[in-house]
Amino acid sequence: MAGVRRFEDWLAWKKARALTAEIYRLSDVGGFRRDFALRDQVRRAAISIMSNCAEGHERYSRTEFKRFLSIARGSAAEVRSQLYVALDLSYIDSPTFARLVQDCVEISRMIGRMHATVDEQQPNVQI
């Protein structure tokens, strides 16, 4: 983590960015496209993952960074939950569901590791 100077360098942020793009593509076709409530909510939740990682990184305190990471992790769980709805309504197929849920779990674990190591950073290192 000591080498990370920009939020764009975080692997979790990069994966959240890719997830967000995939959510946008998937939610722009078929019934998913017309289900405005679910479409908009899952998009907002996906954006929230990457946005909170970025915002936390730019904050001036480790406490705030950890708080924003917690919010990002919660948003990853929200996306996972909404993917169940998309699967149940046949907006996405089972293989796509499984892949996206796995992506969310992986991102969540990465954010959890980031959260756990924030306090281990040297005081003069920008995180």
N, C-alpha and C positions, 0 to 999 in steps of 0.2 A: 504493500500500500504506500510505502514511503515515496515511490517513484511516480505516483499519480498526482499530477498537477492540475488537470482539467477533468471535469466530470465526463467529458467525451472519451476519456481513457479508461473508464470503468467498464469491465466486461459485462457486468450486470446491466449497465445503462445501454450498452450496445445491443445486448440481447432483448432488452425491453423495447428498444427502438424497432428492432426487426419484428417482434411480436405485435407491436402497434400497427405496423404496416400490413402485416398479415391479417389482423383483425379488420382493418379498414377494407382490404380487398374482399375478404369473405363476407363481410356484412353489406356489401354493395351489390349483391346478386340475389335473385329469387325472393322467396318469402322474407328472408332476413332483411332485405332492403326495404320492404314495406312495413316491417315491424319497428316503427320509429322509436318506441320506448326502449326495447331491448337493444336495438342497433346503437342508439345514442348512448345508452348507459354503458354498454361493454366498450365502446370506443373511449368514453370518458375515463373509465377505469384503467384501460390500457395506457392511455396518455398519462394518467396519474402516476403510474409506476415510474416511468422515465423522468417525468417532471419533478417528482419528489426526490428522486436520487440527485438530480441536478441542483434543485433548490437547496437541499440539505448540504451538499458539497460546498456551495457558495456562502453558507452561513458562517458567522464568526465564532461559533462555539461548537464544541464536540457534543454538548447536550442537545443542541438544536439539530445537528447533523443526525444524531441517533433518533431523534423524534421523527424527522422526515423519512429516515430509512424505515422506521416502524410503519409509517403511513404507506410508504411504497409497498411494503410487504403485505399489508392489508389489502391494497389495491390488486395485488397479484392473486390473492385469494378470492377477491370479488370477481375478477375475470374468470377464474376457474369455475366459480359458482354459476356465472352467467352462461358459460359454455355448456353446462348441463342443460340449461333451458333451451339453448340453440340445438343441442342434440335431440332433446325430447320432442322438439317441434319440427325435426327433420330439416333444419336450416343447414346443418353440417352433418357429414357422415361420421361413422365411428372411427375410422383411421385418422381423420383430420382432428376430431375431438381428442383422441388419445395423444396425438403429437402436440397439440396446443396445450393440453393439460400438463404434459411432461415439461414443456417449455416454461410454463408458469411455475411449476414445482422447482425447476432448476434455478430460475431467476430468484425465487423466494429464498432458496438455500444460499445463493450468492449474497443476497442482501443481508441475510442472517449472519453470514460470516463477516461481512463488512461491519455490521452493527457490533459484533463481538470484538472486533479488533480496533475500533475507533480509539478507545482509551489507551491502547498500547502504543500509539504513535508518539514520537518525541514532540515536546511542546513547540519546537521551532519548525516543525515540518508542516507545511500547508497540506491539509487533507482534502 
